[in-house]
Amino acid sequence: MAKLKKNYFFVLYRRYASSMKYVMMVVCVFLVTLSLPKHARFKYEYEKGKVWMNKDLVSPYSFAIEKTFDEIERDKAEIYKSLFPVYQNNTEVAENEVQAFSADFDVRWESASEEDKLKEVYRETGQKLLSEVYSRGIMAYSKRYQQANSNYNFNLITNNRSQQVNTAVVFTLESAIKYIEDKVDQSPAIRNKAWLTKLIDDHVQQNYIYDERLTSKLEQEALKNLSPTRGMVQKGELIIANGSIITQDIYQKLESLRKTYEDENNFGGNRKTIFLGQLLLGGIIVTLLMIFLRLFRKDIFADNRKISLILVVITVMLVVLSWAISLKIPNIYYIPYCIVPIIIRVLFDTRLALNIHLLVVLVAGFFVPNSFEFAFLQVTSGMVAIYSIKNLVKREQFLVSAILILCNYFVSYLGISLIRNNGAVESIEWENFLPFIFSVLLSLMAYPLIYAFERVFGLTSEVTLMEITNTNSKLLRELSYKAPGTFQHSLQVANLAEAAIFNVGGNALLVRAGALYHDIGKMENPQYFIENQNKGANPHDNLSYEASAQIIIRHVTKGVEIARKNMLPEMVIDFIRTHHGNTRMDYFYQSFLKNFPEKFVDENIFRYPGPIPFSKETGVLMLADSVEAASRSLKEPDAKSISNLVDRIIDYKLEQGQLNNSNITLKDIANIRTIFKNMLMSIYHVRIDYEI
């Protein structure tokens, strides 16, 4: 029952597969639109110090001019300056310490080495000095309130009664101790001055305590009354005329108008129309993308997995942007926008990556401030990211790409800042460049994301191809051990095919991977293939022609089985399936006809199952495989014999129609002939005789 249900869903999916991509389009547009901020956008773009290029702007309604950040900070500073800190007078400290001094005095009097008749003189002197310093007060100064003058006023609360006092008349711990020492020194009745001074000092501590909670409360109450605005712009008042310079004052009026406009429209009940507008824009963007795929990348358009991956990347990027805007992060450039073109470039190609990046930036430009600057920074950085990994052959290219993106951000930021600040380098706010550094570091997350997308959507990136072309990989080491001749043949085929495809245009890394693995099926019975045979008996001598043909043909199906067991990518398996196309094994077929002319034979027994090559890469590999294998039969290879061999092999493949689906032109064929001939002559060390 479960199997029947599974088959039903499979049939249903196959029936509606062509319509599924359109469903995914609608879902993508809906999710992106749903996540985008639903606030009205001010229709004017402007920058301080630039010329107002729009028509005269007249205020549509009255609004308050908001203060700048610096103005608010100055007002706060004035409030802090006008408010006095609060100190609590802890009267218990004085009482307790005077009593403690008297008790301590009795205990330690014996150590004073003085006459008993002077005991009360010492006691009274100490108590008098302690009472005096505590009556004036002992406190710790706060650096926060010490401005140009070291002294400041403060509010002293004693028994819930407040009075204003200046620190000039109050002791600190240090000044109180110094005062006591001076007074003791000036007293002629005190002979053991050091002993008394030490005893008094032990009972000196602060009795004016800073009340941070009450001070902070007073400051907060004062800040609540701080007005965030200064002045009004009346309805119908001219804000700025066409061609005028946007000064600081005008800029602040424009900012105030923008915020007022957006706030009023956000609560005006038009969120449904905003949603409709965003839906239309998102629909246009996704439709343009699908048209591009339909016209220029039919292979992707026909594959729902690839379309779903592209739409997921776009959706996630725009949802993250919307989420960041809603959270009001300090700077939108913390978001790693370049991660999208990197992922698409590695998984697909340069043209598609650039197209998608442009569309994503266009959508984002509607919801970020300074849209042109944003678009310039992100488009140029995306282009750098794409171009820097055009030919991904080393892992460190990701790091190099990140460095180049950062350099582009730096140069662009410097140029924009110089234009904005009228060339004043000292006015550049370098701390605002930190988000770009953070963004570039986050873009390195593309590497693990690429791996995840490969596994989830069943795609193959150039990173994976680099990994499997390593000759130390498990499967290739096994091939070199079990079938060393086949392994050497595969290496030569890889060199031939890679050189050819690089010249005629194609994925050289993919061709190399396909060439290295195209004959792995020979590991099952390596001795039946001539490149692995030593001099001596041939195992085919004991087999019928049909059996020999089937063993040779089976290396294709066995190779596919081994490849899938070792989880090789399907695009590499395609090389295994197509490298012989549906050609016939003429040696065994002709031998059978010659020795058994009276017997009827099914020609398909001697024919490979196919399919024929269906891409430029698989077509080039077929030619390289056949030419390299045939070249080993040359007894005395020279320029003429190699040239004739290459021409004969390629012409035969063309006559058999093996390259009909491979998108290889006659010009490509001519170039491939030349490359194969030159490389084979180099392999066999053939000298070319030049006519004089």
N, C-alpha and C positions, 0 to 999 in steps of 0.2 A: 504493500500500500504506500509506504514511504517513498519507494523507488518510483512508483507510478506518479505520485504527487510531484516529485522532483523533476521527472521528465515533462510533466505538464507545464511547470513553471519555465523549464528550458525552452520548450516549444513556444510558449507565450512570449518569452523574451526575444526569441529569434524572429517571431512574426512582427513584433513592434520595435525591433532594435533601431530601425531607421528613425522612428519618432522619439526615441528615448533621449537623443541629444537635445531636442527642442524642449523637452520637459526639464532637463538639467539647466538649460538656458534660463527658463522662467524661474526656476528655484534659485539660481544664482542671483538674478536681478532682484528678486523679491527679498532675499536675505540681505543683500548689500543695501538695498533701499531701506529696509527695516532698521538696519544698524546705524545708518547715517544720521548725524545730528539734524533735528527738525527745527532749526532756527532760521529766520529770514536773514538774507545776506545783503549787507549794504552794497549798493551798486557801483560805488566809486572806489578806485584804488588811488592811493596818494602816499607821498613820502615827504618828510620834513626837508626843506631846502630845495625841493623841486618846483617846477612850474606847473600851475594848475591848467591842464589842457582841456578840461571839460567846459561846458557852458557856465555862465554865472550861476553860482549856487545861492539861492535864497532860502532862508529857514522856513520849512513848511509849518512849523509850530514853535511855540516858546519852549525853551529847555535851559537847564542850568549847565554852566560850564564846569566840568569836573577839574579838580586840582590835579596837577602832575604828581608823580611819586615823590619827586624832590620837594615840591611844595608841601605835601603832607608830612614828609619827614622833618622839614623845617618847623612846621607848626607843632609837631610832636616835641621837637627839641625845645621849643619855647614853653610848652606846657611843663615839661620836665624841669626846665629852668625856673619856672615860676612857682612850682610846688616845692615845699620844704619836706625833707624826710622826717619821719616820726620816731622819737626815742621814748622809751618808757623809763621813768625814774623808779628804780627798785629800792625803796627806802629800807627794806629789810636787810639789804646788804650792809649798809652803814651800821645799823644797830647790831647786827650779828658779828661783824668784824671788830667793832669796838669792844664788845663783850668778850670775844675770843682773844683779843689782844690782852685784856686784863687777866684772863685766866692763864694764858700762856706766859705772861710776865711773871706771875707768882711761881710758876714751875721753873722758869729759867733764870730767876734772879741770882741764884747762887753762882752761876757762871759769869756774872758781870764783874765779880771781884771788887765790889764797892761797899762803902759803909751803909748800914741799915737805915741811918737817918736820911740818906739820899734816895731811898726806895720810892717814896711817894713823889718826889720831884721827878724822877724818871717816868713813873707811871702817868702822872698828870701831863707831862710834856708829850708823851706818846699819844695819849687819848686826845689831847687838844689838837695835835697835828692830824690825826686820823679824822676827827670830826670836821676839821677845817677843809681838808681835801674832798671829803665826801659831800660836804655842803656845797662846794663849788661844782662837784660832779667829775666823774672819771668816765671817759668814753673812748671808743676806737673810731678814727676818722674813716670815711668811705671815699675811695678814690673816684667813685662815680659822681659825687657831688663837689669834688674839689676841682674847680675850673681853673681860670687864670689865677685866682687867689686861693691860697691854701686853706683859708677859713670859709665857712659857709653857715648860713642860718639853718636852724632846725626847730621843729616843734617838740617841746618837752611836755610829757603828760605825767602829772603827779597827782595821784588820788583823783583820777578822772578830770582833772583840770589842766588845760593846755596853756602854755606860754611859749613865746618865740625867744630863742636863745641863739647866740652866736658861738661857734666853737672857740673863738679867741679867749673866752672867759672860762673855758672848761679844760680840765686836765685830760691828758692821755696818760696811760700807765707810765710811760717814760718820763713825762714832765712832772707827774705827781711824785715819783720817786726822787727826781732831781730836786724838787721843791722841799721835800722832807729832809734830804741830805743837807741842803743849804741852811735850813732852819736849825737843824741839830748842831751844825758847825758854828752857828752864830750864838748858841746858848752857852754862856760861861759856866753854868751849873753842871753841865753834862761833861764828864771827863772821859768816860768810855763811849765815845761817839759811835764807833763802828758797831758795837754790840747793840745799842738802841736802834740805830738806823736799820740794821739787819732785821731786828724784831718787828719794827714798824712795817718795813717793806713786805714781810711775809703776810701781812693782812691788808694789802692794797689790791683791789680788783675793781673792775668796771661796775658802776651802778647806774649808768645811763646806757640802756640796751636798745639797739636798733630794732624797730618793729617793722620787719619786712612785709608782713601780711597787711598791716594797716596802711603802710605807705603805698603798696601795690594797689590796694583797694581805692585809695584816693586818686591815684594816677589813672586807673581804669575808668573811674567815674568822670574824670576830666576829659579823657579821650573820647568817651561816649558823646560828649557835647561838641567834639571837634567837627566842624562842617567839612564834608568832602567836596564841596563846590565853592566857586567864587564867581559871582555875577551871573547874569542871565543873557540869553540871546532871545530877542523878541520875534514873534511870528512876522514874516515878511522882511526881516532884516537881512541885508546882504552879508553873507559869510565870506565869500571870496569871489573875485571876478576872474574871468578867463584871462590867462596870461600872467596872472599874479604869482609871486613867489610864496610858497607855503612857509610862513614864519612859525616860530614856536607858539605864538598866541593863536594863530589861525589853525595850526595843527591840532591844538588842544580843543578848539571849537569843533573841528571836524571829528575828532575822536569822541567828543561828547555827543554830537549828533548821531554818529554811528551807533553808539551804545544805546542811546535813547530809542533810535529807530528799531534796532534789533530786539530790545526789551519789550517795546510796545507790540511789535508784530508777533513775538513769541507767545504772548498772552492774548492775542487777538482772535483766536479761534480759527486760524487758517492753516492749521497743521495738515489737514487733509489735502489741500491744494499744494502745499510744499511737498508732501509725500508723492503726489501725482507728478510734480515737476521732476523730482529725483528719480521716479520710476521711468519716466520718459528718457532722461539722460542715461541712466543705467542700461535701459533697453537699447539705445542707440550704440553705446559702447560695445555691448556684448554682440549685437547684430553685426557690427563692423568686423569684429573678431571672427565671427562665423563665416562671413563673406570672404574674408581673407583666407581662411582655411579651405573654404570650398573652391576658391579660384587657384590658390597657389600650393596648398598642401592637402591634396585629396586623400593621401594616406592617413593623415591625422583626422580629417573630417569623417572618414569612414570608420574610425576606431573610437568607440564610446569610452573605452578606458582612458585613452589619451585626452579626449575632450574633458572627461570628468576631472582628471588631474589638473589641467589648465584652469578650469573653472574653480576648483578647490583653492588653488594658489591665489587666484585673483580675489576670491571671496574672503579668504583668511586675511590677506593683506589689507583690504579695505575695511574689514570688520575691526582689525587691530587699530587702524588709523582712527576709526570712529570712536572706539573705546578710549583711546588716548585723548582725543579731543574732549570727550565727555568727562574724563577725569581731570581735565585742565592741567596736564603735565606742563612743567616749566618751559619746555621747548619741544616742538614737534619733530625736530631733527634728531631726537634720540631714537626714532623708529628706523630700523635698517631697510630702507626702501630698495636698496641694491640687491637684496636677497632674492627678489623676484626675477630680475633678468639673469642672475647667476644660475638659479635653479632651472629656468626654462632653457638657457643656453646649453647647459651640460646635458639635460635630458632630451633636448630637441635640436634646435639650430639657432644661428645668429639672427636670421631675419625674423623668425617668430618671437625670439626673446625681445628684440628691439620694438616690434609691433605691440606686444603685450605691455611692455614697460611704458611706452608712450600713452597707451590707453589708461593704464592705472594712474599715471601722473595727472592726466587730464581730469579724471574723476576727482582725485584728491585735491586738485587745484581749486575746486569750487568751495572747499570747506576749510581752507587754511589761510592765514593772513599772508599778505605780500605774495600773491599767487604767481606773479611773473618770476620773482626771485626763487621761489620754491621750484617752479617748473624748470628754470634754467639749471639750478643746482642738481636736481634729481635726474633730468634728462642727460646732461653731460656726464654725470657720475655713472649712470646706467650704461651709457655708451662705452665709457672706459672699462667698466666691469665686463661687458660683452666682448669687446675687442681684446682685452688682456687674456682671455681664455679661449681665443678662437681655435687654437690647436692645443688641446689639453693632453700633454704627454708626460707631465710630471706633477706630483702632488703639491710641490711647493709653489706651483702657479697660483693656487688659492691665496697664499700669503703674499705673493708678488702682486696679485690683483688687488688685494686689500690695501697694500701700500700705494698703488697707483690711484685707487679711488680716493684715499686720504689726501694724496697730493693734488688731485683735481679739486676736492673740496677746499683745500687750503688756498689754491690759486684763485678759485672762483670767489671764495669768501673775501680774500684780500682785495680783489678787483671791485667787488660790490661795495665793500667798506670804503675804499678810496673814493669811489664815485659819490657815495652817500655823504661822506664827510668832507667833500670838496678838497680831497687830496691830503688831508691832515692825518699823517700816520699815527701821531700821538693820541688821536681820538678814537682809534680802532679798539673795540671792546673784545680783547682776545679771549676773555673768559667765555664768551658766547660761542667760541669754536669747540669747546669741550664736548658738546653734544654730538658733533660730527665724529670725533674720535670714538666715542662710545658706540655710535651707529656702525662704524666700520668694524669694530670688534665684534658686534653682534652679527654682522654679515657673514662672519666665519662659521656661523651656525648652519650655513647652506650645506656644508659638507655632510654632517649627519642627517640633515633633512633629505638630501638627495638619496642617501642610502635607504631611508625610510620609505620614500616615494617609490623607489625601485622595487622594494619588497611588496609594498601594498598594491601597486598598480601593474606589476609585472613588466617594468621597463628596464632598459639597459643603458647605462651612461658610459661615457668615455673613461670614467674612473674605474668602472668594473672591467672594461675591456683592457685597461692597463694592467689590472691585477691578473687577469687570466692569460695574458700574453707573456707573463713571466715564465721562463722555461724551467724554473725551479718549482713550479706548481705541481701538485700531486699527480695529476693526470698526465702531464707532459713528461714527468720523470718516469712514470710507469711505461709510457710509450717508448721512451729512449732505452729502457731496459729490456722490454719484451720485443720491440721491433726497431732496433737501432737504424736499420736501413730506411724504414718508413719515416723515422724521426728526422734523419738527414734530408730526405726528400722533401718533407714538410717545411723544413727551414729554407731550402732553396726556393720552393714554391712561394713561401712568404716573402722572400726578398724580391722575386720577380713580380709578383702581384702588387706588392706595396709600391715598387718603383713605377709600375704602369698606372696604377690608379692615382698616384700622386700627380702624374703628368696629365692624365685625361680628366681629372676632377672626380672626387669621391672621398669616401671615408677610409683613409689609409689604415687607421688603427683597427677598424672593423675587418678590413681585408686581411690584415696580418693575423688577427685572432682566428678568422675563418680558415686561413691557410694552415695554421699550426694544428688545428683540430679536425681538418676535413677527412683525414684517413685514420682516425683513432679506432675505427671498427676493425682494422687489420690486426689489432692486438689479440683477437680471438684465435686466429690461425695465421700467425705471421709467416710461417714457413711456406705457405702457398703463394706468397707474393715475391716476385723475382728480386726485389731490392734487399730482401732479408735472407736470400738463399746463398749458401756457400757452394763451392764447386763440388759436384757430386750428383747424387740422385735427385731427380725432380719429383716431388710428391704427386704432381699431376699425371705422371706417367702411369700411375696405377688407377686412375679414375677415368670415367667416361667424360666426353666433352661436355655433356649436359651438367654433370656433377661439378666439374671444374668451373664451368661458367657460373653455377649457382653459388659456389663458395666465394668466388671473386665478387659477384654481385651483392652477396649478403653483407659485405663489409660496410655497405651504405646503411642498411637497416640496423645492423648491429652498432654502427657508429652513432646513429640517432638514439638507440636505446642506452648506450653507455653515457652519452652526453646528457640525456635527461636524468639518468640516475645520479650523475654528478652535478646536476642543477646548473648546467651551462645555459646561457641565455638563448632564447628561441632564434634570435637573429644570427647567432653563431651556428646553431643547428641547421639553419637554412643552407649554409654552405656545404654541410655534410650531405644534405638531401639532393642538392642541385649540381654538385661538382662533376657528375657524369651525365647529368640531364637524363634523357631517355634514349641515349645512344646504344648501339648494338655492339656486342663483343665480337668483332669480325674475325679475330684469330680462331676462336673456338667454333664459331658458326661456319666459317669457310672450311675449316678442317673437318667438321662433321659432314658437310655436303660433299666434300672430296672423297671421304672414306666410305660414306653410306649414301650414295646417290639415289638408291632405290627407296630409301625411307623418307616418310613424311615427317617433318619436324615443325613444331610451333616456334616461330621466330621469337615470340615474347619470352621464351625460356632464356634466350641469350641477350635480352635487352634489359637495361637498367630501368627501375620503376619511375625515375623522374621525381619531381617535375624539372622542366628546363629552367635555367637561370632566369630570375625575374627582376634583377636589379643590375646596375652597372658593376657593382662590387662582385656579385656572384658570377657574372659573365666573365669578368677579368680573371677570377680564380680558376674557372674551368679551363680557359686558354693557358694560363700559367701552369696548371697541373699537367695538362696533356703535353705541352711543349717540353717541360722539364723531364717528364718520364720518358718521352721519346728520344730526348737528347742523349740519354744514357746508352742507347743502342748504337750510337755512332762509333764506329771503330777508329776512324782517324778524323776527328772533328777539325774542320777548317772553315774559313769564312763562307765558302760556297755551300758546303754541305749543311752548315747551320742555317744559312739563309733559306735554302731550299726546304729544310725541315720545318722551320717556323712558318713559311708561306703555305706549305702543304697542310699542316695541322690546322691553321686558322681557316684556310679555304674550306677544308672538310667540315669544320664546325658550322661555317656559314651555309654551306650547301645542305647540311642536315637540319637547318632551321633552329639550331640550339640557342642562338642569340636573338631570336625574334622578339623576346619579351624583356630584354636586358637594357634597353634604352642606350645602346652603344652606337654611335654614328660611324660612318665610313672614315671620317677624319680620325676618330678615336682608334679605329682598327689600324690605320696606317701608323699612328704614333706607337701603338702597342707592338706592332711588328718590329719597328726600329729599336724600341727599348729591349725587347726580348733578344733580338739578334746581338745587340751590343753587350748585354749582360752575359749571355751564354758564351760569347767569344772571350770575354774577360774571365769567366769561370774556367774555361778550357785552355786559357793562355794562347789564344789564336792571334798570330800576327797578321795584320792586314797589309797586302801587297798593293802599294800605290803605283800606278802607272806614271812613268816620267815622260 
